[in-house]
Amino acid sequence: MTVDSKSQNGVNGHSAATPAEKIQNINGQGGQPELAKLDASKLTIELATCLKPLQEPETLRFGMNFTDHMIVATFDPLTGWSIPELKPYGPLTLDPSCSCFHYCPNVFEGMKAHLGPDGKPRLFRPNMNMRRLEGSAERMALPPIDGDEVLKLVKVLVTTDARWIPEGESFSLYLRPTIIGTRASLGVTASDSAMLYIIASPSGPYFPQGFRPMSLFAMGENVRAWPGGTGGHKVGGNYAPAFLPQRIAAKQGYDQVLWLFGEEKNITEAGAMNFFVVVQRDDGDMDVITAPLDGTILPGVTRASCLIIAADPSFQEKYKLRLHIHERTFTMKELMQWSEQGKLVEAFCVGTAVSVGSVNRIGFEGKEITLPLNGAVLGPVSYAIREQVLGIQEGRVQWEDWSVLCEE
C-alpha cells in the first residue's frame, strides 16, 4: 500500500494524527478506547547481573539502603497501563514539566515484609494498604489503580529480593508502592498520565540506639490536616508542610509534634503516627482512646489492628487487662485534666515504621505532662499491644488472616 507522505505525515515526517484520530486507530472505530488494566500476570523480569552486598543489620538506617530490584509500570491516557517490569533498581527518567514535580499528585503506601519462623516472608494485612492506595489515588484524581494487582507485584518483589530481609525481631523489609502523576504539562489540571513504582528497603528497629519512649510538643498554630483536606489519605503533599513544625519541636527538645486542631485544641496525630491514650477509670478498668476517622486522621493499618486487638477478650485475658476502646474526639484540656487527676496512665504512638512506641512527656504552652512509665520503656497496655502486633507480623502469633505469605 502506498502512503501519501503529504497527507499522512506532519513536520519532519512525524504523525500529525490528532488525539481523537489516535483513539480511533486504537479502537478501530470512534469512541472511547479500551484502556489496558494493570496486569501482574504479564510482568516482565530483568534480573540484576551484579547484586549489591548486604549491609550488616545493626548498621541499617530507615530508608537509606535499597534492594537490587524495583517494579515499574506506566499509565498512558490513550492505551492504559503498560506491562509492568521488574528490573534492576535505578533512577527514573521523567520530564521536568511532570505534574508530580509541580502539583504533587503523588500517593504511596508503607508496608513491611517480615521473615516468619519458617523462614518465609510475609506481609501484614496488605489488603488494607491496597484499599487505601486506591482511595488515595482517587482523591488525587490519578488514573484508577487495581490494588489487588499491585499486591501481586509487591509479592514478586519481596520474593525476588528476599535475601534482603534481615533476620531478628523488629527487622523487616520496608516496601514503598508509589504512584506519581507524570502529565508533561504546567497546566493546573489532573494528571492523566502516571507511573507506578515499587521499591524496597531493609529496615532495622525504629530506634537504632535502643528502644525508648518519645517526647511530644503539642502544637496548634500549624496543622497537619483539616476537614475536607487530604489528611485521611496517604499523599505526598501531607508531609512537607510538617517539616518546619518538626524543626520547631526539635529546638524545644522534643522528638515529635503532637498535632492539635481547632479552637478546642482537639488532639489528632503525633508526627506521622496515630496517637492513643490510656485513662484509668473509677471502676479499675482502663479506657483506650484515639481520635475518630473524621477525614483528618490517616486510617492506619497498625491503628486499626491495635483497636481490634485491644478489644479482644482473649488478648485482655492473656495480659490481665480490662480495657474499653473508644474512637472519639478528645482535647488537650482533657489530657491535662487526666494528668492532673493522676488518671493518665499511658500515651503511645502507632504506625508502620514504629509499630507501637510509648510517650514519656508532652510539652504544651510552657507546661509539661509527664507519663508514669516508672523507668520502663513501655506501659503495660502499649507493651501488650506491641508484643501482639509484632508476634502476628513475624508469624509467631496466629491471628485471623492478618499474616499473608508472599508465595501465595
C-alpha positions as CSV (number, residue, x, y, z in Angstrom):
1,M,0.0,0.0,0.0
2,T,1.3,3.4,-0.9
3,V,1.3,6.2,1.7
4,D,0.9,9.8,0.7
5,S,3.5,11.5,2.9
6,K,1.9,14.9,2.5
7,S,-1.4,13.7,3.8
8,Q,-0.2,11.2,6.4
9,N,2.8,12.9,7.8
10,G,3.3,16.2,9.6
11,V,6.5,18.2,10.0
12,N,9.7,16.2,9.8
13,G,7.8,13.1,8.9
14,H,6.1,12.7,12.3
15,S,2.5,11.6,12.5
16,A,0.1,14.5,12.5
17,A,-2.8,12.4,13.8
18,T,-5.0,14.2,16.4
19,P,-5.7,12.6,19.8
20,A,-9.1,11.7,18.6
21,E,-7.7,10.0,15.5
22,K,-5.2,8.1,17.7
23,I,-8.1,6.9,19.8
24,Q,-9.9,5.8,16.7
25,N,-6.8,3.9,15.4
26,I,-6.6,2.1,18.8
27,N,-10.2,1.0,18.7
28,G,-10.6,0.6,15.0
29,Q,-13.6,2.8,15.4
30,G,-14.6,6.0,17.1
31,G,-15.5,6.4,20.7
32,Q,-13.5,5.7,23.9
33,P,-10.5,3.3,23.7
34,E,-10.4,0.1,25.7
35,L,-7.7,1.0,28.2
36,A,-5.4,-1.7,29.4
37,K,-5.7,-2.5,33.0
38,L,-2.7,-3.2,35.3
39,D,-2.0,-7.0,34.9
40,A,0.6,-8.5,37.1
41,S,0.5,-11.8,35.2
42,K,2.2,-10.1,32.3
43,L,5.2,-8.9,34.4
44,T,8.5,-9.0,32.6
45,I,11.6,-9.8,34.6
46,E,15.1,-8.5,34.1
47,L,17.3,-9.6,36.9
48,A,20.3,-7.6,38.0
49,T,23.6,-9.1,36.8
50,C,25.6,-7.8,39.7
51,L,24.0,-8.0,43.2
52,K,24.7,-5.4,45.9
53,P,26.4,-6.5,49.1
54,L,24.1,-6.9,52.0
55,Q,24.6,-4.4,54.9
56,E,25.1,-5.6,58.5
57,P,21.7,-5.5,60.2
58,E,22.9,-3.4,63.1
59,T,24.0,-0.6,60.8
60,L,20.7,-0.3,58.9
61,R,19.0,3.1,59.0
62,F,15.4,3.5,57.9
63,G,15.0,4.2,54.2
64,M,18.8,4.6,53.4
65,N,19.5,1.4,51.5
66,F,17.6,-0.3,48.7
67,T,17.4,-3.8,47.3
68,D,18.6,-5.0,43.9
69,H,15.3,-4.6,42.1
70,M,12.2,-2.4,41.6
71,I,9.0,-2.7,39.7
72,V,7.7,0.0,37.3
73,A,4.6,0.4,35.2
74,T,3.2,3.5,33.5
75,F,-0.3,4.7,32.6
76,D,-1.0,6.4,29.2
77,P,-4.3,8.1,28.7
78,L,-4.7,6.6,25.2
79,T,-3.6,3.0,26.0
80,G,-3.9,2.5,29.7
81,W,-1.4,0.6,31.9
82,S,1.8,-0.7,30.4
83,I,3.2,-4.2,31.0
84,P,4.8,-4.0,34.4
85,E,8.6,-4.6,34.6
86,L,10.8,-5.9,37.4
87,K,14.2,-4.6,36.7
88,P,17.4,-3.5,38.5
89,Y,16.9,-0.7,41.0
90,G,17.9,2.7,39.4
91,P,16.9,6.2,38.6
92,L,13.7,7.1,36.9
93,T,13.5,9.2,33.7
94,L,10.9,12.0,33.9
95,D,10.1,15.1,32.0
96,P,10.9,18.3,34.1
97,S,7.4,19.5,33.5
98,C,5.7,16.4,35.0
99,S,2.9,17.3,37.3
100,C,4.4,15.3,40.2
101,F,7.2,18.0,40.5
102,H,4.8,20.9,40.5
103,Y,1.4,20.0,41.9
104,C,2.2,16.9,44.0
105,P,-0.3,14.3,42.7
106,N,1.7,11.7,44.5
107,V,0.5,8.9,46.7
108,F,2.2,6.0,48.4
109,E,1.9,3.2,50.9
110,G,4.2,1.9,53.6
111,M,4.3,-1.8,54.2
112,K,6.7,-4.3,55.7
113,A,7.7,-7.9,54.9
114,H,8.9,-10.0,57.9
115,L,10.5,-13.4,58.0
116,G,8.5,-15.9,59.9
117,P,9.9,-18.8,62.0
118,D,9.7,-20.9,58.8
119,G,12.0,-18.5,57.0
120,K,9.2,-17.4,54.6
121,P,8.5,-13.7,54.0
122,R,5.0,-12.5,54.9
123,L,3.1,-9.2,54.8
124,F,0.8,-7.7,57.5
125,R,-2.8,-7.1,56.4
126,P,-1.7,-5.9,52.9
127,N,-5.2,-5.7,51.6
128,M,-5.8,-2.7,53.8
129,N,-2.8,-1.0,52.3
130,M,-4.2,-1.7,48.8
131,R,-7.6,-0.3,49.5
132,R,-6.0,2.8,51.0
133,L,-3.8,3.2,47.9
134,E,-6.8,3.0,45.6
135,G,-8.6,5.7,47.7
136,S,-5.6,8.0,47.8
137,A,-5.2,7.7,44.0
138,E,-8.8,8.6,43.5
139,R,-8.5,11.6,45.9
140,M,-5.6,12.9,43.8
141,A,-7.6,12.4,40.6
142,L,-4.9,10.0,39.4
143,P,-5.7,7.2,36.9
144,P,-7.5,4.3,38.5
145,I,-5.3,1.5,40.0
146,D,-6.2,-2.1,40.9
147,G,-4.7,-2.6,44.3
148,D,-5.0,-6.4,44.0
149,E,-2.7,-6.4,41.0
150,V,-0.3,-4.1,42.8
151,L,-0.2,-6.5,45.7
152,K,0.7,-9.3,43.4
153,L,3.6,-7.2,42.1
154,V,4.7,-6.4,45.7
155,K,4.8,-10.1,46.5
156,V,7.0,-10.8,43.5
157,L,9.4,-8.0,44.5
158,V,9.6,-9.4,48.0
159,T,10.3,-13.0,46.9
160,T,12.8,-11.8,44.3
161,D,14.7,-9.7,46.9
162,A,14.0,-11.9,49.9
163,R,17.7,-12.2,50.7
164,W,17.5,-8.5,51.9
165,I,15.1,-9.3,54.7
166,P,17.1,-9.1,57.9
167,E,16.6,-11.8,60.5
168,G,15.7,-10.9,64.0
169,E,12.9,-9.2,66.0
170,S,12.0,-5.8,64.7
171,F,13.8,-6.2,61.4
172,S,11.9,-6.2,58.2
173,L,11.9,-5.2,54.5
174,Y,10.1,-1.9,54.2
175,L,8.1,-1.6,51.0
176,R,7.0,1.6,49.3
177,P,4.5,1.2,46.4
178,T,4.2,4.7,44.9
179,I,2.0,6.4,42.2
180,I,3.0,9.7,40.7
181,G,1.3,12.0,38.2
182,T,3.5,12.3,35.1
183,R,1.5,14.6,32.8
184,A,4.1,16.6,31.0
185,S,2.5,20.0,31.2
186,L,2.4,23.0,33.5
187,G,-1.4,23.3,33.2
188,V,-3.1,23.2,36.6
189,T,-5.2,20.1,36.0
190,A,-5.4,16.5,37.0
191,S,-2.6,14.2,35.7
192,D,-4.0,11.8,33.0
193,S,-0.6,10.0,33.0
194,A,1.0,8.2,35.8
195,M,3.8,6.0,37.0
196,L,3.6,3.2,39.5
197,Y,6.8,2.1,41.1
198,I,7.6,-0.2,44.0
199,I,10.9,-0.1,45.9
200,A,12.1,-2.0,49.0
201,S,14.5,-1.1,51.8
202,P,15.9,-3.4,54.5
203,S,14.9,-1.9,57.8
204,G,16.1,-2.2,61.4
205,P,14.4,-1.1,64.6
206,Y,12.8,2.4,64.6
207,F,15.2,3.4,67.4
208,P,18.6,2.2,66.3
209,Q,20.3,3.2,69.6
210,G,17.8,1.2,71.5
211,F,14.0,1.3,72.0
212,R,13.0,4.3,74.1
213,P,9.9,6.5,74.8
214,M,9.2,9.5,72.7
215,S,8.5,13.1,73.7
216,L,5.9,15.3,72.0
217,F,5.5,19.0,71.6
218,A,1.8,19.9,71.3
219,M,1.2,22.5,68.6
220,G,-2.0,24.1,67.3
221,E,-0.7,27.1,65.3
222,N,0.4,24.8,62.5
223,V,-2.0,21.9,61.4
224,R,-1.3,18.6,59.7
225,A,-4.8,18.2,58.2
226,W,-8.1,19.9,58.1
227,P,-11.8,18.9,57.3
228,G,-12.2,18.3,53.6
229,G,-8.5,18.1,53.0
230,T,-6.3,15.0,52.4
231,G,-5.4,14.0,56.0
232,G,-7.3,10.8,55.6
233,H,-5.2,9.7,52.6
234,K,-1.5,8.8,52.2
235,V,-0.4,11.5,49.8
236,G,3.0,13.2,49.5
237,G,1.6,16.7,50.0
238,N,0.7,15.9,53.6
239,Y,4.3,15.6,54.7
240,A,6.4,18.5,53.6
241,P,4.3,21.1,55.5
242,A,5.1,19.2,58.7
243,F,8.9,19.6,58.4
244,L,9.1,23.1,59.7
245,P,6.9,22.4,62.8
246,Q,9.1,19.3,63.4
247,R,12.1,21.6,63.5
248,I,10.4,23.8,66.0
249,A,9.6,20.8,68.2
250,A,13.2,19.6,68.0
251,K,14.5,23.0,69.0
252,Q,12.3,22.8,72.1
253,G,13.8,19.5,73.0
254,Y,11.0,17.2,71.7
255,D,11.0,14.2,69.3
256,Q,7.7,14.8,67.5
257,V,4.8,17.2,67.1
258,L,1.5,16.4,68.8
259,W,-0.9,18.0,66.3
260,L,-3.8,20.0,67.7
261,F,-6.8,21.3,65.7
262,G,-9.4,23.9,66.1
263,E,-10.3,26.3,69.0
264,E,-10.9,23.4,71.3
265,K,-7.4,22.0,70.5
266,N,-8.6,18.6,69.5
267,I,-5.8,16.0,69.6
268,T,-5.3,14.4,66.3
269,E,-1.9,12.7,65.5
270,A,1.7,12.7,66.6
271,G,4.3,13.3,63.9
272,A,3.2,11.0,61.1
273,M,1.7,8.4,63.5
274,N,-1.7,7.7,65.1
275,F,-1.9,8.7,68.8
276,F,-3.5,6.8,71.7
277,V,-4.0,7.5,75.4
278,V,-4.9,5.1,78.2
279,V,-7.0,6.6,81.0
280,Q,-7.7,5.0,84.4
281,R,-11.4,4.6,85.2
282,D,-13.0,4.8,88.7
283,D,-14.0,1.1,88.5
284,G,-10.4,0.0,88.0
285,D,-10.7,-0.7,84.3
286,M,-9.0,1.5,81.6
287,D,-10.2,3.4,78.6
288,V,-8.1,3.3,75.5
289,I,-8.9,6.4,73.4
290,T,-7.9,7.6,69.9
291,A,-9.2,10.2,67.6
292,P,-12.0,9.1,65.2
293,L,-11.6,8.8,61.4
294,D,-13.2,12.1,60.6
295,G,-11.2,12.7,57.4
296,T,-8.3,14.4,59.2
297,I,-6.9,11.2,60.6
298,L,-5.0,8.7,58.5
299,P,-6.7,5.3,58.7
300,G,-3.5,3.5,59.7
301,V,-3.3,-0.3,59.3
302,T,-1.5,-0.5,62.7
303,R,-4.1,1.8,64.2
304,A,-7.0,-0.4,63.1
305,S,-5.1,-3.5,64.2
306,C,-4.4,-2.1,67.7
307,L,-8.1,-1.3,68.2
308,I,-9.2,-4.8,67.2
309,I,-6.5,-6.4,69.4
310,A,-7.1,-4.3,72.4
311,A,-10.9,-5.0,72.3
312,D,-10.4,-8.8,72.0
313,P,-11.3,-10.7,75.2
314,S,-8.7,-13.3,74.7
315,F,-6.0,-10.7,74.4
316,Q,-7.2,-8.9,77.5
317,E,-7.2,-12.2,79.4
318,K,-3.7,-13.1,78.2
319,Y,-2.2,-9.9,79.5
320,K,-4.5,-9.4,82.5
321,L,-6.0,-6.2,81.2
322,R,-9.6,-4.8,81.4
323,L,-9.9,-2.3,78.5
324,H,-12.7,-0.3,77.0
325,I,-12.0,1.0,73.5
326,H,-13.1,4.5,72.3
327,E,-12.7,6.3,68.9
328,R,-13.7,9.8,69.9
329,T,-12.7,13.4,69.9
330,F,-10.6,14.5,72.9
331,T,-8.9,17.7,73.7
332,M,-5.6,19.0,75.1
333,K,-7.6,20.3,78.1
334,E,-8.9,16.8,78.8
335,L,-5.4,15.4,78.5
336,M,-4.1,17.9,81.1
337,Q,-7.0,17.2,83.4
338,W,-6.4,13.5,83.3
339,S,-2.8,14.1,84.0
340,E,-3.6,16.4,87.0
341,Q,-6.0,13.8,88.4
342,G,-3.5,11.0,88.1
343,K,-5.7,9.2,85.6
344,L,-3.4,9.4,82.5
345,V,-1.8,6.0,82.6
346,E,-0.1,5.9,79.2
347,A,0.2,7.6,75.8
348,F,1.6,5.9,72.8
349,C,2.0,6.3,69.0
350,V,1.5,3.6,66.4
351,G,2.5,3.3,62.7
352,T,4.2,1.0,60.2
353,A,7.7,2.3,61.0
354,V,7.5,2.4,64.8
355,S,4.9,-0.3,65.3
356,V,4.0,0.8,68.9
357,G,6.1,3.4,70.7
358,S,5.4,4.9,74.1
359,V,5.4,8.6,75.0
360,N,7.0,9.8,78.3
361,R,6.3,13.5,78.2
362,I,4.2,16.1,76.3
363,G,5.0,19.8,76.3
364,F,2.3,22.4,75.9
365,E,2.3,26.2,76.4
366,G,5.3,26.1,78.8
367,K,3.9,23.2,80.8
368,E,4.8,19.6,80.6
369,I,2.8,16.4,81.1
370,T,4.9,13.5,82.4
371,L,3.8,10.0,81.8
372,P,4.3,7.5,84.7
373,L,6.4,4.9,83.0
374,N,8.5,4.3,86.2
375,G,11.7,3.6,84.3
376,A,10.1,1.3,81.8
377,V,10.2,1.9,78.0
378,L,6.5,0.9,77.6
379,G,3.4,0.9,79.8
380,P,1.5,-2.3,80.4
381,V,-1.1,-1.6,77.7
382,S,1.3,-0.5,74.9
383,Y,3.7,-3.3,75.8
384,A,1.0,-5.9,75.4
385,I,-0.3,-4.5,72.1
386,R,3.2,-4.2,70.7
387,E,4.0,-7.8,71.6
388,Q,0.9,-9.0,69.9
389,V,1.3,-6.9,66.8
390,L,5.0,-7.9,66.3
391,G,4.1,-11.5,67.0
392,I,1.5,-11.5,64.3
393,Q,3.7,-9.7,61.8
394,E,6.6,-12.1,62.4
395,G,4.4,-15.2,62.2
396,R,4.8,-16.2,65.8
397,V,1.2,-15.5,66.7
398,Q,-1.7,-16.7,64.6
399,W,-4.5,-14.0,64.3
400,E,-7.2,-14.5,61.7
401,D,-5.7,-14.0,58.2
402,W,-3.5,-10.9,59.0
403,S,-0.2,-12.6,58.2
404,V,0.0,-13.2,54.4
405,L,2.7,-15.3,52.8
406,C,4.3,-13.7,49.8
407,E,4.4,-17.0,47.9
408,E,0.6,-17.2,47.7
